């Protein structure tokens, strides 16, 4: 079963929050939106399982900070790679 969860983070926030999540058709739509807006996508079944416990519009709990920090480090590296390609 395909699942997707979208996170959002802005500097003034204490922690990232879940802004969308769903399975099957909803997951497809989340992924389409991400692709249209050049938002990086990372496939990680374990991360999906962990984040699935967080409700939409809730910030991630303290217990997930380490995992999300790793995700943001990955995204930062992607961003830096794209800058170097230009």
C-alpha positions in Angstrom: 0.0 0.0 0.0 1.4 3.4 -1.1 1.6 6.0 1.7 2.9 9.5 1.8 3.4 12.2 4.5 4.4 15.8 3.8 6.2 17.9 6.3 6.6 21.6 6.6 9.2 23.6 8.6 9.8 27.4 8.9 12.4 29.0 11.1 10.0 30.4 13.6 8.5 27.0 14.3 9.8 24.8 17.2 9.6 21.7 15.1 8.4 20.5 11.7 4.8 19.7 11.4 2.8 17.2 9.3 0.8 19.1 6.6 -0.6 16.2 4.7 -0.7 12.4 4.8 -2.6 9.7 3.1 -2.7 6.3 1.4 -3.2 5.2 -2.2 -4.9 8.0 -4.1 -4.2 10.7 -1.5 -0.6 9.5 -1.4 -0.4 9.8 -5.2 -1.7 13.3 -5.1 0.8 14.4 -2.3 3.6 13.0 -4.5 2.3 14.7 -7.6 2.2 18.1 -5.8 5.7 17.5 -4.4 7.0 16.8 -7.9 5.2 19.9 -9.4 6.8 22.1 -6.8 10.3 20.6 -6.9 10.0 19.3 -3.4 12.4 16.5 -2.6 10.9 13.1 -2.0 12.5 10.4 0.2 11.2 6.9 0.3 11.5 5.5 3.8 9.0 2.9 5.1 10.3 3.2 8.7 9.9 7.0 8.7 6.4 6.7 7.3 5.5 4.3 10.1 6.9 6.7 12.7 5.3 9.8 11.3 1.9 8.1 10.7 1.3 8.5 14.4 1.3 12.3 14.1 -1.9 14.0 13.1 -2.1 16.5 10.3 -1.2 20.1 11.5 0.6 18.6 14.6 4.3 19.2 15.2 6.5 16.1 15.3 7.1 14.9 18.9 10.5 15.2 20.6 11.1 11.5 20.2 11.3 11.9 16.4 13.7 14.9 16.3 16.7 12.8 15.7 15.1 11.0 12.7 13.8 14.2 11.2 17.2 15.9 11.7 18.7 13.1 9.6 16.0 13.8 7.0 16.7 17.5 6.9 20.5 16.8 6.6 19.7 14.6 3.6 17.6 17.4 2.1 20.3 20.0 2.7 22.8 17.8 0.9 20.4 17.5 -2.0 20.0 21.2 -2.1 23.8 21.8 -2.0 24.3 19.3 -4.9 21.7 21.1 -7.0 23.5 24.5 -6.3 26.8 23.0 -7.4 25.3 21.7 -10.6 24.1 25.2 -11.6 
